[in-house]
Amino acid sequence: MVTDEKLQKVLARSGIGSRREMERAIADGRIKVNGAVATLGDRVTGEEKIEVDGRLVTVESTAEAPRVLLYNKPEGEICTRSDPEGRKTVFDRLPKLKRGRWISVGRLDFNTSGLLLFTNDGELANRLMHPSSVIDREYLVRIQGQVDDDMLDRLRKGVTLEDGEARFTDIVEGAGEGQNQWYYCVVMEGRNREVRRLWESQGVRVSRLKRVRYGNIFIPSHVRVGQWIELAPKEISDLCATAGVKAPSKRVMKPAEKQVYERQQRKLRSKGPKR
């Protein structure tokens, strides 16, 4: 028996966009189902004629194992698909998909580097970003200014920002001394510039910021700045568990796809550790 699901969920799972993006598109009247303008609450089986912005799209009637990329973002790239100013975007270096598109799991600022995840499954992206999933985001930050124990205690307990209270769930001192010190710090949300704003609320300056972990995913030592790698099925299953999503069935690569993946692995490992 063919079952139906919410339209935005089916579109998100097929990589058309995140669930939130699809909900906005439906609310804006940009999606049609069998020729009629869709509304929030519509349910589909995946066998309908679905158009997004006048373009016929192919959706999945059943869930398939998602794909996830890890990208080591350099400073100086923006997290949008295109830029009127012609700046480089994080999507420029990613491999092309025959169907659907890569969806960024959250964003990093123009001047922030490090770990950025992409998936072709909008539902997984939505769960990974949603505040209810309370997923750790760990950053390595260089601070200019005097940091003392009282300041660290305030940052752990919480300070009031313009969009509400925020705090670090953990802060660990790294290298450095004097006016330039490194710290590892963890937040549980993905608010805009949250890490920078937390430190700056204490009168110090963030001179470098790099994300080093998202949930259970770290940047492998052989993935250099500006390079990406596709996560293995076990890593994706663990990531789904972290997000509270049902673990996918094992995805079997096609022979040609497997050759590309293995060639990329050899290429990355032959270039040594990341900068």
C-alpha positions as CSV (number, residue, x, y, z in Angstrom):
1,M,0.0,0.0,0.0
2,V,1.3,3.4,-0.9
3,T,1.4,5.8,2.0
4,D,1.2,9.6,1.9
5,E,3.4,12.1,3.8
6,K,3.6,15.8,4.2
7,L,4.6,17.6,1.0
8,Q,7.5,19.5,2.6
9,K,8.9,16.3,4.1
10,V,8.9,14.5,0.8
11,L,10.5,17.5,-1.0
12,A,13.2,17.8,1.7
13,R,14.0,14.2,1.7
14,S,14.5,14.4,-2.1
15,G,17.1,17.2,-1.7
16,I,15.0,20.0,-3.1
17,G,15.7,22.0,0.0
18,S,15.5,21.8,3.8
19,R,12.1,21.3,5.3
20,R,12.0,24.9,6.5
21,E,12.9,26.1,3.0
22,M,10.1,24.0,1.5
23,E,7.6,25.2,4.1
24,R,8.4,28.8,3.1
25,A,8.1,27.9,-0.6
26,I,4.7,26.4,0.0
27,A,3.5,29.4,2.0
28,D,4.7,31.7,-0.8
29,G,2.7,29.7,-3.4
30,R,5.8,28.6,-5.3
31,I,4.8,24.9,-5.4
32,K,2.1,23.1,-7.4
33,V,0.8,19.6,-7.1
34,N,-1.0,18.2,-10.1
35,G,-1.4,21.8,-11.4
36,A,-2.9,23.2,-8.2
37,V,-1.1,25.6,-5.9
38,A,0.0,23.6,-2.8
39,T,-0.9,24.6,0.8
40,L,0.8,23.8,4.1
41,G,-0.7,20.5,5.3
42,D,-0.9,18.9,1.8
43,R,0.1,15.2,1.7
44,V,1.5,13.4,-1.2
45,T,2.7,9.8,-2.1
46,G,5.5,10.9,-4.4
47,E,3.6,9.8,-7.5
48,E,2.1,13.2,-8.2
49,K,3.3,15.9,-10.7
50,I,5.1,18.3,-8.5
51,E,6.4,21.7,-9.7
52,V,8.7,24.1,-7.8
53,D,9.0,27.6,-9.3
54,G,7.4,26.2,-12.5
55,R,10.0,23.4,-12.8
56,L,8.9,19.8,-12.7
57,V,10.9,18.0,-10.0
58,T,11.5,14.3,-9.2
59,V,10.8,13.2,-5.7
60,E,11.4,10.0,-3.8
61,S,8.3,8.0,-2.8
62,T,10.4,6.1,-0.3
63,A,13.3,7.1,1.9
64,E,16.8,6.2,0.6
65,A,20.0,6.3,2.5
66,P,21.3,9.9,2.6
67,R,24.7,11.1,1.5
68,V,26.7,13.5,3.7
69,L,29.8,15.5,2.8
70,L,32.3,17.0,5.2
71,Y,33.9,20.2,3.9
72,N,36.9,21.9,5.5
73,K,35.8,25.5,4.8
74,P,38.5,28.2,4.3
75,E,38.0,31.8,5.4
76,G,36.7,34.0,2.6
77,E,33.9,31.8,1.4
78,I,30.2,32.5,1.9
79,C,27.5,29.9,2.7
80,T,25.1,30.8,-0.1
81,R,24.7,29.2,-3.6
82,S,25.6,32.5,-5.4
83,D,26.8,35.9,-4.5
84,P,26.0,39.2,-6.4
85,E,29.5,40.4,-5.5
86,G,31.1,37.4,-7.2
87,R,32.7,36.0,-4.0
88,K,33.5,32.3,-3.7
89,T,30.8,30.1,-2.1
90,V,31.1,26.9,-0.2
91,F,29.2,25.1,-3.0
92,D,31.7,25.9,-5.7
93,R,34.0,22.9,-4.9
94,L,31.4,20.3,-4.1
95,P,30.7,17.4,-6.5
96,K,27.6,17.6,-8.7
97,L,24.5,15.6,-8.0
98,K,22.5,14.0,-10.8
99,R,19.3,14.5,-8.7
100,G,18.5,16.9,-5.9
101,R,21.1,19.3,-4.4
102,W,23.5,19.6,-1.5
103,I,22.0,21.3,1.5
104,S,24.2,23.0,4.0
105,V,23.8,22.0,7.6
106,G,23.9,25.4,9.2
107,R,26.4,28.1,8.1
108,L,29.8,29.5,9.0
109,D,30.6,33.2,8.7
110,F,32.7,34.6,5.9
111,N,35.7,34.9,8.3
112,T,35.1,31.5,10.1
113,S,36.7,28.3,8.8
114,G,36.4,24.7,9.6
115,L,33.9,21.8,9.6
116,L,30.8,22.3,7.5
117,L,28.4,19.4,6.7
118,F,26.3,19.0,3.5
119,T,23.6,16.4,2.8
120,N,21.2,15.6,-0.1
121,D,18.5,14.8,2.5
122,G,16.6,17.9,3.6
123,E,14.9,16.1,6.5
124,L,18.2,15.0,8.0
125,A,19.6,18.6,7.5
126,N,16.6,20.0,9.3
127,R,17.0,17.7,12.3
128,L,20.7,18.3,12.5
129,M,20.0,22.1,12.7
130,H,17.0,22.1,14.9
131,P,17.6,23.4,18.4
132,S,15.6,20.5,19.9
133,S,18.4,18.1,18.7
134,V,20.9,19.9,21.1
135,I,23.9,18.9,19.1
136,D,27.4,20.0,20.2
137,R,29.3,22.4,18.0
138,E,32.9,22.8,19.0
139,Y,35.1,25.7,18.0
140,L,38.8,26.6,18.3
141,V,39.0,30.3,18.9
142,R,41.9,32.8,19.3
143,I,41.2,35.6,21.8
144,Q,42.9,39.0,21.9
145,G,42.5,40.5,25.3
146,Q,42.8,39.6,29.0
147,V,40.8,36.5,29.9
148,D,40.4,35.5,33.6
149,D,38.5,32.8,35.5
150,D,35.6,35.1,36.3
151,M,35.1,35.8,32.6
152,L,35.1,32.0,31.8
153,D,32.6,31.4,34.7
154,R,30.2,34.0,33.3
155,L,30.4,32.5,29.8
156,R,29.6,29.1,31.2
157,K,26.7,30.3,33.3
158,G,25.2,32.4,30.5
159,V,25.2,36.0,29.4
160,T,22.4,38.1,27.8
161,L,22.8,38.9,24.1
162,E,20.4,40.8,21.9
163,D,18.6,37.7,21.0
164,G,18.4,36.1,24.4
165,E,20.6,34.3,26.9
166,A,23.5,32.2,25.5
167,R,26.4,30.3,27.0
168,F,29.2,27.9,26.4
169,T,28.5,24.4,27.7
170,D,32.3,23.9,27.9
171,I,35.5,25.9,27.6
172,V,39.0,24.4,27.6
173,E,42.1,26.4,27.5
174,G,44.5,25.7,24.6
175,A,47.8,27.2,23.7
176,G,49.0,30.8,23.8
177,E,49.8,33.3,26.5
178,G,49.6,37.0,27.2
179,Q,47.1,38.8,24.9
180,N,46.7,36.0,22.4
181,Q,45.2,32.8,23.8
182,W,43.5,29.8,22.2
183,Y,40.3,28.2,23.6
184,Y,38.1,25.2,22.7
185,C,34.5,26.1,23.4
186,V,31.2,24.3,22.8
187,V,27.7,25.7,22.0
188,M,24.5,23.7,21.6
189,E,22.8,26.0,19.1
190,G,23.6,27.5,15.7
191,R,22.6,31.1,16.3
192,N,24.1,33.8,14.0
193,R,27.7,34.6,15.1
194,E,27.0,33.2,18.5
195,V,30.5,32.3,19.5
196,R,31.9,35.7,18.4
197,R,29.2,37.6,20.2
198,L,29.6,35.6,23.4
199,W,33.3,36.5,23.7
200,E,32.8,40.0,22.5
201,S,30.2,40.6,25.2
202,Q,33.1,40.3,27.6
203,G,35.2,43.0,26.0
204,V,37.7,40.8,24.2
205,R,38.2,40.3,20.4
206,V,38.0,37.1,18.4
207,S,40.9,37.1,15.9
208,R,40.5,33.5,14.6
209,L,37.6,31.1,14.7
210,K,37.4,27.5,13.4
211,R,34.8,24.9,13.9
212,V,36.4,21.5,14.7
213,R,33.5,19.3,15.6
214,Y,29.7,18.9,14.8
215,G,28.2,16.3,17.0
216,N,30.2,13.1,16.6
217,I,32.0,14.3,13.4
218,F,35.5,15.7,13.5
219,I,37.7,17.0,10.7
220,P,40.0,14.1,9.6
221,S,43.7,15.1,9.7
222,H,44.1,14.4,6.0
223,V,41.3,16.7,4.9
224,R,43.0,20.0,4.2
225,V,41.4,23.5,4.0
226,G,39.2,23.7,0.9
227,Q,38.8,19.9,0.5
228,W,35.7,17.7,1.1
229,I,35.2,14.1,1.8
230,E,32.1,11.9,1.8
231,L,31.2,10.3,5.1
232,A,31.2,6.5,5.3
233,P,27.8,4.7,6.0
234,K,28.8,4.0,9.7
235,E,29.5,7.7,10.2
236,I,26.2,8.7,8.6
237,S,24.3,6.1,10.8
238,D,26.0,7.6,13.9
239,L,25.1,11.1,12.7
240,C,21.5,10.1,12.2
241,A,21.4,8.7,15.7
242,T,22.7,11.9,17.1
243,A,20.0,13.8,15.3
244,G,17.3,11.4,16.4
245,V,16.6,10.2,12.9
246,K,16.0,6.5,12.0
247,A,19.3,5.0,10.8
248,P,19.3,4.5,7.0
249,S,19.7,1.2,5.3
250,K,23.2,0.7,4.1
251,R,23.8,2.6,0.9
252,V,25.6,0.6,-1.8
253,M,27.8,2.6,-4.2
254,K,27.7,1.9,-7.9
255,P,31.0,0.7,-9.3
256,A,31.8,4.0,-11.0
257,E,30.8,6.0,-7.9
258,K,33.0,3.7,-5.8
259,Q,36.0,4.3,-8.1
260,V,35.6,8.1,-7.8
261,Y,35.3,7.8,-4.0
262,E,38.4,5.6,-3.6
263,R,40.4,7.8,-6.0
264,Q,39.5,10.8,-3.9
265,Q,40.5,9.1,-0.7
266,R,43.9,8.2,-2.1
267,K,44.4,11.8,-3.4
268,L,43.5,13.3,0.0
269,R,45.8,11.0,2.0
270,S,48.7,11.5,-0.4
271,K,48.8,15.2,0.3
272,G,49.4,14.8,4.0
273,P,47.8,16.7,6.9
274,K,45.7,19.8,6.6
275,R,47.1,23.2,7.0
